[in-house]
Amino acid sequence: MQLRHIAWASLNRRKARFAFLLVAVALGIGTVIALVSLSAAMRTAVSDELDRFGANIIVTPKSQLLDLAYGGIAVGGVTVDARELTMADARRIRTIPNTRNIAAVAPKLVGTLEVEGKRIVIVGTDLRQERRIKSWWQIDRRFAESPDEVMLGSEASRMLGKGADDLLVLDGSPRRVTAVVSPTGSMDDRAVFADLGVVQQLLGKPDAVSFIEVSALCRGCPIEDIVAQIGAVIPQGRVAPIRQAVAARERAVLQFTRFAYVVSSVVLLVGGLVVMTTMMATVTERTQEIGILRAVGFRRTQVARVVLLEALGVNVAGGLTGWLAGSLAARLLGPVLAELSTPIPLDGRLAFVAIGLAILLGASGGTYPALRAARMEPSQALRHI
């Protein structure tokens, strides 16, 4: 009779005890798998959200703000030594070493203009690049594509009484309104968006740029290196990453990940203790059987291997059950706990993680009971017959 047959026979005789152990291991490993799956999915969702929000680096002109006072009266802050950005600065961004990580560069010129008797904010931009950067915008028609087309923010649309497919007269020339942007809670709501060249001509500022938006904060991008490289090619600009849209969510994900690791460590520790306690009870109950095995010639290592085989067999089965249960729990709880919009898929790689954890639990919890069983002397064990 081989050792695995002895181990299997022992598992069959003690179905209730080993079923309890299997459930305990499955719950422990399932908890770990669920927490790991949720934290990984949340990190992926935040990375996707960063990509979707588009402009994540902004380049503005360098300037100094002075607080002036005359005769004891505060005049207020006055901007001095402001250096304008130009279209050449926007083109230089494409020359940095990490240009492959840049998805879009959108230079913008912002000003105010009298339009149909109302003073409105007008934003000139490269429409093709703007579409990439503002991919998260919700619009009721289509993105503007040509110099003869404009888009309106929600507040600007209300002020001007214009909507999609209407004509808006800018400096005597009619422009087709292609879309109204849904409320964003920013300056975009009060602005008219038009082709950059058209706005430069309307404002009398050829080649001028108010600021430059860069979409580069993608998953895995070396953002700090990109910021430094842009600063090197545009020394008169102030370059900064903007992450406020998802910064709070990033912090929450980091805290949840740390919490998941702490809980997983505690769960695995408790699981190891459960395995050891169960196997110790099994070894004590099988004192007579172990004595007979030793009396008929089984070596100490063979007795220890029988106990370890039982522990590992139950734990591996519990690990696979825990992987399936944990993955399904993460899939169900993702939209509720983490506000995930897409279901978490079953990750086959986590099955190997679960099996590895199960083997670790079986080895750590079963080693001492196996050694205790191996150290039993045949004469001592046979006294219990």
C-alpha distance (Angstrom), angle and dihedral (degrees) to the residues before:
residue distance angle dihedral
M1 . . .
Q2 3.79 . .
L3 3.80 124.5 .
R4 3.80 94.1 -110.4
H5 3.80 89.8 56.3
I6 3.79 90.8 54.2
A7 3.81 90.7 48.2
W8 3.81 92.1 48.5
A9 3.80 91.7 48.8
S10 3.80 90.0 51.7
L11 3.82 91.1 51.1
N12 3.82 90.5 50.8
R13 3.81 92.6 51.1
R14 3.80 93.2 50.8
K15 3.80 101.6 39.8
A16 3.81 96.2 146.3
R17 3.80 95.5 51.2
F18 3.77 94.7 45.7
A19 3.80 91.3 43.1
F20 3.81 87.9 57.1
L21 3.80 89.5 49.9
L22 3.82 91.4 48.5
V23 3.82 91.4 51.6
A24 3.80 91.8 47.5
V25 3.81 92.2 50.4
A26 3.81 91.7 44.9
L27 3.80 91.5 51.8
G28 3.79 92.5 48.2
I29 3.80 96.5 46.6
G30 3.81 91.3 38.9
T31 3.81 89.1 56.4
V32 3.79 90.6 50.8
I33 3.81 93.3 47.2
A34 3.82 92.2 47.4
L35 3.82 92.8 50.4
V36 3.80 93.1 45.4
S37 3.82 92.0 47.1
L38 3.80 92.4 48.8
S39 3.80 94.4 47.7
A40 3.82 92.2 46.9
A41 3.81 91.6 48.0
M42 3.81 90.8 48.4
R43 3.81 91.5 51.1
T44 3.81 89.9 49.8
A45 3.81 91.0 48.0
V46 3.81 91.4 51.6
S47 3.81 91.0 49.0
D48 3.80 90.6 49.8
E49 3.79 89.7 47.5
L50 3.80 90.6 52.5
D51 3.80 89.7 51.8
R52 3.79 92.1 46.3
F53 3.78 94.3 50.9
G54 3.77 88.3 64.0
A55 3.80 113.4 -163.8
N56 3.76 107.0 68.2
I57 3.80 100.6 152.4
I58 3.77 123.3 52.2
V59 3.80 126.9 -167.2
T60 3.82 116.6 -158.3
P61 3.80 131.1 172.7
K62 3.79 116.7 -90.4
S63 3.79 114.4 -113.9
Q64 3.77 141.9 155.3
L65 3.80 124.6 -121.6
L66 3.81 114.9 -149.3
D67 3.79 126.0 -169.3
L68 3.82 106.1 -140.2
A69 3.80 129.8 -165.5
Y70 3.80 130.2 179.9
G71 3.79 123.6 -169.5
G72 3.76 91.3 -8.0
I73 3.81 92.1 -54.9
A74 3.79 116.7 120.3
V75 3.77 110.6 -129.1
G76 3.81 94.1 -173.1
G77 3.76 134.9 -128.9
V78 3.77 117.6 -25.6
T79 3.79 122.4 -168.0
V80 3.80 112.8 -135.9
D81 3.79 136.0 174.5
A82 3.81 92.5 23.7
R83 3.80 111.6 174.2
E84 3.78 115.9 -152.2
L85 3.77 123.1 -133.2
T86 3.79 121.3 -132.1
M87 3.76 139.1 -161.2
A88 3.81 88.4 -99.0
D89 3.82 88.8 62.7
A90 3.79 90.1 54.7
R91 3.79 90.7 51.0
R92 3.81 91.6 49.4
I93 3.81 90.2 61.7
R94 3.79 87.9 69.4
T95 3.82 89.7 60.1
I96 3.83 98.1 63.2
P97 3.83 118.5 112.9
N98 3.82 91.9 -111.7
T99 3.80 94.4 50.8
R100 3.83 89.3 126.6
N101 3.82 87.9 69.8
I102 3.80 93.3 56.2
A103 3.78 113.8 95.2
A104 3.81 99.0 179.2
V105 3.81 141.9 -0.3
A106 3.81 115.0 -158.2
P107 3.83 116.9 -176.9
K108 3.81 113.3 -162.4
L109 3.76 136.9 -162.4
V110 3.80 115.4 -161.0
G111 3.79 126.0 -167.1
T112 3.78 143.8 131.8
L113 3.78 126.5 -96.9
E114 3.78 138.5 -177.7
V115 3.81 105.8 -114.9
E116 3.81 120.3 178.3
G117 3.79 91.6 -26.8
K118 3.80 96.2 -46.3
R119 3.79 129.9 100.4
I120 3.77 108.1 -128.4
V121 3.82 138.3 170.7
I122 3.76 113.0 -107.6
V123 3.80 123.8 -163.1
G124 3.76 121.5 -162.6
T125 3.77 116.6 -159.1
D126 3.77 144.3 153.7
L127 3.80 96.3 -90.0
R128 3.79 95.4 -154.7
Q129 3.82 92.5 52.0
E130 3.80 91.5 41.5
R131 3.78 90.0 58.2
R132 3.80 90.1 58.2
I133 3.79 93.9 46.4
K134 3.80 96.0 44.7
S135 3.79 96.9 42.2
W136 3.81 88.1 132.1
W137 3.82 92.3 62.8
Q138 3.78 115.9 113.8
I139 3.80 110.8 -140.5
D140 3.78 131.4 176.7
R141 3.82 97.8 -136.9
R142 3.79 129.4 4.0
F143 3.78 138.4 -43.6
A144 3.81 117.2 -93.4
E145 3.80 112.3 -104.3
S146 3.81 109.9 173.3
P147 3.84 137.7 47.0
D148 3.81 88.9 -105.0
E149 3.81 92.2 62.0
V150 3.81 133.8 74.9
M151 3.80 138.5 179.7
L152 3.79 128.1 -142.5
G153 3.78 131.8 -142.5
S154 3.80 114.8 -128.2
E155 3.83 94.5 -103.8
A156 3.81 93.1 43.2
S157 3.80 89.2 51.7
R158 3.80 90.2 53.9
M159 3.81 93.7 46.2
L160 3.79 93.9 48.9
G161 3.78 96.1 37.6
K162 3.78 90.6 -129.3
G163 3.77 132.2 132.8
A164 3.76 140.0 174.5
D165 3.83 114.5 -44.2
D166 3.84 92.3 18.5
L167 3.81 122.8 120.9
L168 3.80 120.8 -114.4
V169 3.81 118.1 -164.2
L170 3.83 113.5 -138.7
D171 3.82 115.0 -177.1
G172 3.79 91.6 -23.6
S173 3.81 95.9 -47.5
P174 3.82 121.3 106.3
R175 3.81 115.8 -129.3
R176 3.78 125.4 -167.1
V177 3.83 115.7 -120.1
T178 3.79 104.5 -135.9
A179 3.80 99.0 179.9
V180 3.78 148.3 -5.7
V181 3.81 114.4 -131.0
S182 3.79 115.3 -131.9
P183 3.83 115.2 -116.9
T184 3.79 112.6 -71.2
G185 3.80 100.7 175.6
S186 3.82 91.4 -120.0
M187 3.79 140.2 90.1
D188 3.80 87.6 -77.4
D189 3.81 89.1 79.1
R190 3.84 91.6 65.9
A191 3.79 98.3 40.7
V192 3.79 139.2 95.5
F193 3.81 112.1 -141.4
A194 3.78 118.3 -148.1
D195 3.79 141.1 155.6
L196 3.81 112.5 -63.3
G197 3.79 94.9 -128.3
V198 3.82 91.3 51.5
V199 3.81 92.6 50.9
Q200 3.80 92.5 46.5
Q201 3.80 88.2 55.2
L202 3.82 93.7 45.1
L203 3.82 92.8 50.0
G204 3.80 94.1 41.5
K205 3.81 92.9 -120.8
P206 3.78 108.0 120.5
D207 3.82 113.5 -167.9
A208 3.83 91.5 2.1
V209 3.81 122.3 136.1
S210 3.81 126.7 -168.8
F211 3.80 95.1 -161.5
I212 3.79 140.9 -26.1
E213 3.79 126.4 -125.6
V214 3.78 118.0 -154.0
S215 3.79 126.5 -166.6
A216 3.79 105.1 -150.0
L217 3.78 108.8 116.2
C218 3.78 94.5 104.4
R219 3.79 128.3 146.4
G220 3.77 108.7 -68.0
C221 3.81 95.3 7.0
P222 3.84 115.5 142.4
I223 3.79 91.4 -125.0
E224 3.80 97.4 175.8
D225 3.81 90.9 51.5
I226 3.80 90.7 49.4
V227 3.82 91.7 50.7
A228 3.81 90.8 50.4
Q229 3.81 92.7 47.6
I230 3.81 92.9 50.2
G231 3.80 89.6 48.6
A232 3.78 89.4 53.2
V233 3.84 94.6 53.9
I234 3.84 93.8 40.7
P235 3.84 104.2 41.0
Q236 3.82 92.3 166.4
G237 3.83 90.9 57.8
R238 3.77 133.0 82.1
V239 3.81 109.2 -133.4
A240 3.79 121.2 -162.4
P241 3.81 136.4 160.1
I242 3.79 114.0 -123.3
R243 3.78 115.6 -151.2
Q244 3.78 104.0 151.4
A245 3.80 92.7 117.1
V246 3.79 92.3 70.6
A247 3.82 104.3 10.6
A248 3.81 93.3 106.3
R249 3.79 90.9 48.0
E250 3.80 90.7 49.7
R251 3.80 90.4 54.1
A252 3.80 90.9 48.6
V253 3.82 90.8 50.7
L254 3.81 91.1 49.4
Q255 3.80 91.4 50.8
F256 3.81 91.5 47.0
T257 3.82 90.7 49.7
R258 3.81 91.4 52.1
F259 3.78 90.0 47.1
A260 3.81 90.0 49.7
Y261 3.80 91.8 53.1
V262 3.82 92.5 48.8
V263 3.80 93.2 47.6
S264 3.81 91.1 45.3
S265 3.81 91.2 53.0
V266 3.82 91.9 50.0
V267 3.82 92.0 46.1
L268 3.81 91.9 50.4
L269 3.80 91.2 48.2
V270 3.80 91.3 51.2
G271 3.82 89.6 45.5
G272 3.80 91.0 54.1
L273 3.81 90.6 50.9
V274 3.82 91.1 49.5
V275 3.80 90.9 51.2
M276 3.81 92.1 48.4
T277 3.82 93.5 47.0
T278 3.80 92.7 48.5
M279 3.78 94.0 46.9
M280 3.81 91.8 46.4
A281 3.80 89.4 54.4
T282 3.80 89.5 48.6
V283 3.81 92.9 50.3
T284 3.82 91.5 49.1
E285 3.79 90.8 49.4
R286 3.81 91.4 50.0
T287 3.80 97.5 50.9
Q288 3.81 92.4 120.2
E289 3.80 92.8 47.0
I290 3.81 91.6 49.8
G291 3.82 90.1 49.1
I292 3.80 91.0 53.4
L293 3.81 91.6 48.3
R294 3.79 90.8 51.5
A295 3.81 91.6 45.4
V296 3.81 93.3 54.0
G297 3.80 91.6 52.2
F298 3.80 108.4 -85.9
R299 3.77 110.7 151.1
R300 3.82 123.3 -130.5
T301 3.81 91.9 -106.9
Q302 3.80 91.1 53.1
V303 3.82 92.2 52.5
A304 3.80 90.2 48.4
R305 3.80 91.0 49.4
V306 3.81 91.6 53.0
V307 3.82 91.2 55.3
L308 3.81 92.2 44.9
L309 3.81 91.7 48.5
E310 3.80 89.9 54.8
A311 3.81 92.2 48.6
L312 3.80 93.8 45.7
G313 3.81 93.9 45.2
V314 3.80 93.3 53.7
N315 3.79 92.7 41.9
V316 3.81 95.2 50.3
A317 3.80 90.0 50.4
G318 3.80 89.0 48.0
G319 3.81 90.4 47.8
L320 3.81 93.3 54.9
T321 3.80 90.8 45.3
G322 3.80 89.8 48.3
W323 3.81 92.0 49.9
L324 3.79 91.4 53.7
A325 3.82 93.6 43.5
G326 3.81 93.3 44.9
S327 3.79 93.2 47.7
L328 3.79 91.7 50.1
A329 3.81 91.1 46.3
A330 3.80 91.1 51.5
R331 3.80 90.1 48.4
L332 3.82 91.3 52.3
L333 3.81 97.3 40.6
G334 3.82 97.1 42.2
P335 3.83 96.3 85.8
V336 3.83 91.4 42.3
L337 3.81 104.0 43.2
A338 3.81 102.1 24.5
E339 3.83 100.6 26.6
L340 3.80 90.2 -126.6
S341 3.78 114.2 173.8
T342 3.82 95.4 -157.0
P343 3.82 126.0 52.2
I344 3.79 117.3 -106.3
P345 3.83 107.8 -111.1
L346 3.79 123.5 -134.7
D347 3.79 107.0 -92.8
G348 3.79 112.4 -148.8
R349 3.80 90.5 -163.8
L350 3.79 89.8 64.9
A351 3.81 88.5 58.6
F352 3.80 88.1 66.0
V353 3.80 89.1 47.0
A354 3.80 89.4 52.1
I355 3.80 92.1 49.2
G356 3.81 90.1 47.9
L357 3.81 91.2 51.4
A358 3.81 90.1 46.6
I359 3.81 91.2 52.7
L360 3.80 89.4 47.5
L361 3.82 91.2 51.4
G362 3.79 92.1 45.5
A363 3.79 93.2 48.5
S364 3.80 96.1 43.6
G365 3.81 95.0 42.4
G366 3.78 96.9 39.0
T367 3.81 101.3 43.2
Y368 3.80 97.7 79.5
P369 3.84 95.1 45.2
A370 3.82 88.8 47.0
L371 3.80 91.7 51.4
R372 3.79 90.9 47.1
A373 3.78 90.8 51.7
A374 3.81 91.1 47.5
R375 3.82 92.1 51.9
M376 3.82 93.3 56.4
E377 3.78 112.9 114.5
P378 3.81 114.8 -134.4
S379 3.80 92.6 -126.8
Q380 3.80 92.8 51.5
A381 3.81 93.1 47.2
L382 3.82 93.7 46.6
R383 3.82 91.5 56.7
H384 3.81 86.8 76.5
I385 3.81 92.3 62.6
